[in-house]
Amino acid sequence: MTHNTTTETVTTVPTGELRHLNPADLVIDTNIRTEAEATLTAEFVGSIRDGVRQPILAVEVDGEVRVRDGQRRTLAAREAALPSVPVYVVPVATAADDKALTVDRILEQLASFEREGLRNRDRVAAIEQLALAGMSATKIAKATRTKKKDVDATLALAKSETTLDLIEQGAALTLEQSAIVAAYDHDPEAQQWLIDCARSGRFEHQAKQLADNADERAALLAQVATYAAEGIAAVTRRPLYNQAQELARLVTADGKAATIEDVPVDHRVAYVWADVTEQWTDAEGNAVDEEAIDWDLTDEGTADAQAEDGMVDPRSLTRKVTREIETTWYVRRNDDLGFTERPYGYSTPSSATASADVSDDEKEARKQERRRVRVLNAASLTAREVRIEKLTAWLARKTLPKGSAPKVARFIAESMRAHHDMFGANSMQGNAAEIAATILGGDPAELIEQATTADRAQIIGLGIALAAREAHMWKDAWRNAGDSHYHGSCADARADYLHFLVDVTGYTLSDVEQVIAGDTDAADVPLD
């Protein structure tokens, strides 16, 4: 027979004692709250003139009584000239480890300040001090009763004095958003974009776009740094009309086309952007026009299929992407230079090319159109990632939002009646079954069987309907937004889907999603 013996370890906690001590003799120990004196109001001092009712918590180290909890009460008692205050003193061995003392102090103060206001900056500094004292993120999370991901975000935020300042100034950021903003301390322009998007509800879209275009962004910033070294202002988002005028649109006082040499350095603004081109070549290295490529062969289940007559199989082609960093010059305070906008129909001597008889303006327009396609396609893919994340979180709920049941029922019914063909979507652009399993967190059929309430069952049904619509949110769906919106059309289904997300889930549409929803035009979407 085996006997199991359990040994219980008992930790002896030092016994404290209540003393009445002169507040002037107490040592204000290091405290995570840094603005205690600033919050020492006349009202607070007046409230303790008749005595401190709640004992101050302190430890005794090497004969010193150090305040752990009650910093403001101690300061107020000194201000009120009280002869003594109640202090609960816990003795600490003089050989105690300094780090252990630090950890104890911070944890005690954090627990105390849960009852009172604590500045974000002070809480971040406290968590950082715990890490510096040797505590792991996991242990900090357990000790402070927070999530480990929040501790990780706090430690990331602690490295950014800029972001902490922004939060102090009123930037409405969540802890997770703050950590992302902190990662862009090297890029103030991007930080401002993120803060602006946090206000408008588009933070996730902007954050993902920055992350997805990290290599391109680095190349842009390198060029910006070059201009900065020359004393030239440079930006990576096209200046607004009231900020600067495009040089190519200006003429000098004598009516000639303005050139960059005509513009003093302090009037110059370099708008830096990336011109990315995509080219397809065959086995012999010959360029192949995209219009001649049979893109249907990229769908699943087409392994044995052949290209249509006159078309080229994309699987036999090589894709090459090139990126060039371009600069478009703008002029600040052009009136001071005597520059004016060029008259309508004005042309420069170099406007026509001998080889193709295409004007410079037409060349630039074609380049910008290619850029628009690339940028909006990429933005559309990013938007799908954000939608999937938002839907996954939203569909985990057990009940529908109050008052939303009729809208949900209508959406499901309309999906089955007018867009039933979408439920079987299975292509490279979107697989309805896979999307449904992702946003619902499992096999929809099994989840329906497990549902124990009518609300939960309807949420699962809604997830299936949403997945069918999502499967048809192709990356170039924005190009078809102007198609006929007859009842049952794909364009109508997409617009209805996006408007439903806004109305029922509280989702905020990105620029490209507003185009797909028919709320704005693609030509009006900024490309930066």
Secondary structure, DSSP 8 states (H G I E B T S, - for coil): ----------------EEEEE-GGGSEE---S-S-TGGG--HHHHHHTTT---S-EEEEEETTEEEEEE-HHHHHHHHHTT-S-EEEEEEE--TT--HHHHHHHHHHHHHHHHTSS---HHHHHHHHHHHHHTT--HHHHHHHHT--HHHHHHHHHHTT-HHHHHHHHTT----HHHHHHHHTTTT-HHHHHHHHHHHHHT-HHHHHHHHHHTHHHHHHHHHHHHHHHHTT-EEESS---TTT-EEGGGEE-TTS-B--GGGS-GGGEEEEEEEEEEEEEE-TTS-EE-GGGB-GGGGSTT-TT----TT-B-GGG-EEEEEEEEEEEEEESSGGGGT-EE--TT---TTSS-TTT---HHHHHHHHHHHHHHHHHHHHHHHHHHHHHHHHHHHTT-SS--TT-HHHHHHHHHHHHHHSGGGGG-EETTEEHHHHHHHHHTS-HHHHHHH--SHHHHHHHHHHHHHHHHHTT--TTGGGGTTS---TT-HHHHHHHHHHHIIIII-----HHHHHHTTSS-GGGS---
